[in-house]
Amino acid sequence: MSVNIQLEWTPNPSTLKYVVDRRLLAGGAVNFTNPEDAQAKSPLARKLMDVRGVTAVMIGTNFVTVTKGEEGEWDELNDEVMSALDTHLTANEPVVDEAALAAAREAAGPSGGGTVEGRIQDILDNEIRPAVAMDGGDITLDRFEDGIVYLHMKGACAGCPSSTATLKMGIEGRLREMIPEVLEVVSV
């Protein structure tokens, strides 16, 4: 069965979002910024990273964001990305290696429940990540230390001209409002 792919622009001029008519992940998003990681964890990301000029791939529940580097031109890249997505998904090939992803999550450790980190994670998962996913991005918690929340900006959020404003005015404001222990939010 053929796949329907819709192209969406993101606030980041180096990133495009490809929305598909099927579920790619059960939830969340997985980010790939190097070919070795893609090779180990996602057959789809590996194919997309093989496209000349692609520097990062993020797979969400029903979308893929692709980030290009300096040598990539969207006119050429887009055709190759669309073709790779269509071929891979139409053939019903696996999108990610669930066992490899589970092992990576296990190595990262538990999320934290009622701790400050756990409360930050809840707000990120339930309020912030769904909103940034609409623009083809993702934000994940690295750690909470001495009142500072360290976040990873992924997909369209990585390198986006408006990400600093989103981080400081949006995310930092919301976290400080809900969790008094939070003093600042920074990107890592």
N, C-alpha and C positions, 0 to 999 in steps of 0.2 A: 504494500500500500504506500502510495506517494505521501510525502510529508509536505505540509504547508509551512513555509518560512516567511515571516514578515520582518523586514529590516526597520529598525528604529534608531534614530540619532540619539546620542546621549549628550549631557553637558560637557563631556570631555571630547575634544575634537580628534583625539587619537584612538577613541574607542567607539565601536559600533555594537549594537545589541541586536541579536537574531532571536526572535520569538518563534517557537515552534508549537505545533498543535498536539503535542504529546508530553507526557511526564518524563523528565530526564533524571531527576532525583526525587526522593521522597520528601525532602525538606532541606532548607539551608542552601549553601553554595560551596563549591570547591574551586579554589584558585590555583592556577598553574603559571609560574613565571620562569620556568626553565624546562627544556626538553627532557631532561633526565627524570624529573618528577612526573611529567606527563606520561612518559614511557612506562613508569612503574605503576601508575594509578588510573590512567584513563586512555583507552584506545581512541576515543573521539578527540580528546585534547592533544594526543600525540599527532594525529593526522593534521589538526589545525596548526600545531606548532611547526609542522613540516612546510607550511605555506611560507614562501620567502617574504620576510618583512613582519611576520607575526611575532610579537614578543611576549604576549601573555594571553591566557584563555581562562575565563571563569565560566563554570557551568552552574546554572541555577535550576530551580524546579522545572521551568518550561522555557528557559532561554539560555543563550550562550553569548557572552560578551567577548569580543576580540579586540586586543590592543595592538596597534602597529607601532613599529619603531621608525627611525629616521629614513631608512631605505624603502619603506613601504609606501605605495600610492593606493588610495582607496579604490580607484577605478579598476585596477588589476587585482588587488587583494580581494575585494568583495566578490568578484566572479569565482575565484578559486575557493574562498570560504563557503560560499553558497553551494558550490558543487560538492565539496567535501562533506558538508552537513547533509545535503540531500542524499548522496550516495550512502553514507554511513547509516543514517536514520531509516531510510527506505529499506535497507537490507536488514533492519532490526539487529544491528550489531550492538554489543554492549557499550554503554556510554562511559561507565566507570567500573573499576575493579573493586567491588564492595569489600572484599577481604582486605585489600591493601588500604582502603580508606578506614576500615574499622581498626586495623593495626595502628594507623597514624593517630586516630582519636584516642586509642588506649594509651599510646605513648605520651600523649598530651596531658593525660590525667583527668580526674573528676572536675566537674564544673563548679561546685561549691555551695549549693542550696541556700541556706540563710545567711551566709557570710556576705560581706560588702561586695566581694567579687561576684557571688551568686546573684545578688540583687541587681548589680550592673548588668550581668549577663541576661537576666530576665527582661530588663528594659530594652536592651539591644535586640534580643530575639523577638519580642512582642510588639515593639513600637518602631524602632529605628531601622532595623534590617529590612523589614517589608517595604518601608518607604524608599530606601535607597535602591532596593532591588528593582523598583519600577523604572529607575534610570539606568539599570544595567550594572549596578555596583553592589558591593557588600562591605561591611565593616565588622571586624571581629576583635574580640578582646585579647590582648597580649598578656596584660597583667595590671594589677592595682597595687601601687606602692607609694607610701608616704603621702597619701591624698591625691596622687596623680594617676589618672586612668590612661594607659597606653593602648592605643588602638591601631590595627592594621587596616589600611584603606585598600580595597581590592576592586578588580574589574574597572568599571568606568570611574570609580572614585579615586583610583590611584592616578595621580598627576592631573586631576581635574582642576581647572582654574577656580571653580567655586568650592572646592573641598575644604579649604581653610575656613571659609565663612560657615559652611555646614557644620564643620567640626566645632568651632568656637561658639557660634551663636545658637546653633540648633542642638547638637548633641551635648555639649558642655552645659548649656543652660538647663536642659531637661534633666540630666544626671544630677546636677547641683540642687535642683529643685526637689528631687525625689530622695536623694541620698546626701545628707549633710556632710558626710565624711569626704565627699568628692570636692577637691579644691580646683583641679584643672584637668583638662583632657588634651593629650598630645598624640600626634601620629608617629608611628615608628616605621 
